[in-house]
Amino acid sequence: MMRRISVGILSLALLAALSWAVLSLPAQPKGLTEASLARLPESGVSNPVTAVLLNYRGYDTLLEVGVLLLAIVGVWSLRRGEWPAADRRDRPLLLSLLRVVLPVLVLAAGYLLWIGAFAPGGAFQGGALLGGALVLVMLGGLARRLVNRAGLLRAGLGLGVLVFATVCAITLRLTGGLLQYPPGTGGTWIMVIESAALISIGLTLGLLYLGGRPEEDT
């Protein structure tokens, strides 16, 4: 009984705190749009979205990449994945389609990565395309050879977090602040981070399709 009363009191206190926080917000918040656009030339990119994600609040993006890694680790720890049927003789249309679609998806992913510096795009959009390409490869029964290289696969999954953390350490050494890029080099560092994140995001999204850890061929 006392436990229920305590939980009820804590719930009411949390509700009151959240209500106070919402009611105390200004009716017309000024926001940070003007300030972020004013510093855009110093960010290393001309796309304000990319500047926010990988310069102004790079810590948040680092955590997002880390969450994806934790997601695939959690799924792999639960069960073995189930491979789609791999009898290619019954899938001539799919295999013919893959010969055309896969190169297009890979090129489009690279284009989205490159264009993200000055237009809508970036590693997450390109990674989603690579993840879709990997799903198509698995449906065509062509991915088992890749999965058998377990070390290479794990390196690809962790590449985004590893490179992001390395850039944090380097920028801390150079400027005294995490993800505070030296003047004039922000665009280069952002491209390095996004290139690594593209690979990790694509692999993560594609392998989550299996619903578990891939079973290696024996």
C-alpha positions in Angstrom: 0.0 0.0 0.0 2.7 2.4 1.0 4.6 1.6 -2.2 1.6 2.5 -4.3 1.2 5.8 -2.4 4.8 6.6 -2.9 4.6 5.9 -6.6 1.5 8.0 -6.9 3.1 10.9 -5.1 6.2 10.7 -7.3 4.0 10.6 -10.4 2.1 13.7 -9.3 5.4 15.5 -8.6 6.7 14.6 -12.0 3.5 15.7 -13.6 3.6 19.0 -11.7 7.2 19.6 -12.8 6.5 18.9 -16.4 3.4 21.1 -16.3 5.4 24.0 -14.8 8.2 23.6 -17.4 5.6 23.7 -20.3 3.7 26.7 -18.8 6.9 28.6 -18.2 7.9 28.5 -21.8 7.7 31.8 -23.6 4.7 32.3 -25.9 6.9 33.3 -28.8 10.4 31.8 -28.3 13.2 33.6 -30.0 15.1 30.5 -30.9 18.6 30.1 -32.1 18.0 30.4 -35.9 19.6 33.8 -36.3 22.6 32.9 -34.2 23.2 29.6 -36.0 22.9 31.2 -39.5 25.2 34.0 -38.5 28.0 31.5 -37.6 27.3 29.2 -40.6 30.4 30.4 -42.6 32.6 29.2 -39.7 31.0 25.7 -39.5 32.7 24.3 -42.5 29.5 23.6 -44.4 26.8 25.7 -46.1 23.9 23.5 -45.2 22.5 24.6 -41.8 21.1 21.2 -40.9 24.5 19.5 -41.4 26.1 22.4 -39.4 23.7 21.8 -36.5 24.1 18.0 -36.5 27.9 17.8 -36.8 29.2 21.1 -35.5 26.9 23.0 -33.2 25.6 19.9 -31.4 28.0 17.1 -32.5 27.7 15.4 -29.2 24.0 14.6 -29.8 24.9 13.1 -33.2 27.7 11.0 -31.6 25.1 9.6 -29.2 22.7 8.8 -32.1 25.4 6.8 -33.9 26.2 5.1 -30.6 22.5 4.2 -30.1 22.5 2.4 -33.5 25.5 0.4 -32.4 23.8 -0.5 -29.1 20.7 -1.5 -31.1 22.5 -4.0 -33.2 24.4 -5.4 -30.2 21.2 -5.8 -28.3 19.4 -7.6 -31.2 22.4 -9.9 -31.8 22.5 -10.8 -28.1 18.9 -12.0 -28.2 18.8 -14.6 -30.9 20.1 -15.9 -34.2 18.9 -14.3 -37.4 17.0 -16.2 -40.0 18.4 -16.0 -43.6 15.9 -15.5 -46.4 15.6 -18.5 -48.8 18.7 -18.4 -51.0 17.7 -20.6 -53.9 18.7 -18.3 -56.8 17.1 -20.5 -59.5 13.7 -19.4 -58.3 14.6 -15.7 -58.4 15.9 -14.8 -61.8 13.9 -11.6 -61.9 15.3 -10.5 -58.5 18.9 -11.2 -59.5 18.4 -9.3 -62.8 17.0 -6.4 -60.9 19.9 -6.4 -58.4 22.4 -5.9 -61.2 20.7 -2.7 -62.1 19.5 -1.4 -58.8 22.5 -2.0 -56.5 25.0 0.2 -58.4 22.4 2.9 -58.5 21.7 2.7 -54.7 25.5 2.8 -53.9 26.0 5.8 -56.2 23.0 7.6 -54.7 24.3 6.9 -51.2 27.6 8.4 -52.1 25.9 11.4 -53.7 23.8 12.0 -50.6 26.9 11.9 -48.5 28.7 14.5 -50.7 25.8 16.8 -51.2 25.0 16.9 -47.4 27.6 19.7 -47.0 25.5 22.2 -48.9 22.1 20.7 -49.5 19.7 18.2 -47.8 21.4 14.9 -47.5 24.2 13.3 -45.3 25.3 10.1 -43.7 21.9 9.1 -42.3 20.1 9.4 -45.6 22.9 7.7 -47.5 23.1 5.0 -44.9 19.4 4.3 -45.2 20.0 3.6 -49.0 22.9 1.4 -48.2 20.8 -0.5 -45.7 18.2 -1.1 -48.3 20.8 -2.3 -50.7 22.1 -4.8 -48.2 18.6 -6.1 -47.6 18.2 -6.7 -51.3 21.5 -8.5 -51.4 20.4 -10.7 -48.5 17.1 -11.4 -50.3 19.1 -12.5 -53.3 21.2 -14.9 -51.2 24.4 -13.0 -51.9 25.4 -11.8 -48.4 26.7 -14.9 -46.7 30.2 -14.5 -47.9 30.3 -11.0 -46.3 28.9 -12.3 -43.0 31.5 -15.1 -42.8 34.1 -12.3 -42.4 33.0 -11.6 -38.9 35.9 -9.4 -38.0 35.4 -7.1 -41.0 31.7 -7.0 -40.3 32.1 -5.9 -36.7 34.7 -3.3 -37.7 32.3 -1.8 -40.1 29.5 -1.7 -37.5 31.7 0.1 -35.0 33.5 2.3 -37.5 31.2 5.3 -37.1 31.5 5.5 -33.3 35.3 4.8 -33.5 36.0 7.5 -36.0 33.7 9.9 -34.2 35.5 9.3 -30.9 38.9 9.6 -32.5 37.9 13.0 -34.0 36.8 14.0 -30.5 40.2 13.1 -29.1 42.1 14.9 -31.9 40.1 18.1 -31.7 40.5 18.1 -27.9 44.2 17.9 -28.4 44.3 20.6 -31.1 41.8 23.1 -29.7 41.2 22.1 -26.1 37.5 21.3 -26.8 35.7 18.2 -27.9 34.5 18.6 -31.5 35.7 22.1 -31.7 37.3 22.0 -35.1 40.4 24.2 -35.8 39.4 27.2 -38.0 39.1 26.4 -41.6 39.0 22.6 -41.2 35.5 22.0 -40.1 34.3 20.7 -43.5 37.1 18.1 -43.7 36.4 16.8 -40.2 32.7 16.6 -40.9 33.3 14.6 -44.1 35.5 12.2 -42.3 32.9 11.6 -39.7 30.0 11.3 -42.1 32.0 8.8 -44.4 32.5 6.5 -41.5 29.0 6.9 -40.2 27.6 6.1 -43.6 29.2 2.7 -43.6 28.1 1.9 -40.0 24.5 3.1 -40.5 24.1 1.1 -43.7 25.4 -2.1 -42.2 23.3 -1.6 -39.0 20.1 -1.0 -40.8 20.6 -3.8 -43.2 21.6 -6.4 -40.6 18.7 -5.5 -38.4 16.5 -6.9 -41.1 17.6 -10.4 -40.1 16.2 -9.9 -36.6 19.2 -11.5 -34.9 22.9 -12.3 -35.2 23.8 -13.7 -38.6 24.6 -17.4 -38.5 27.9 -18.2 -40.2 28.3 -20.9 -42.7 30.2 -23.9 -41.4 
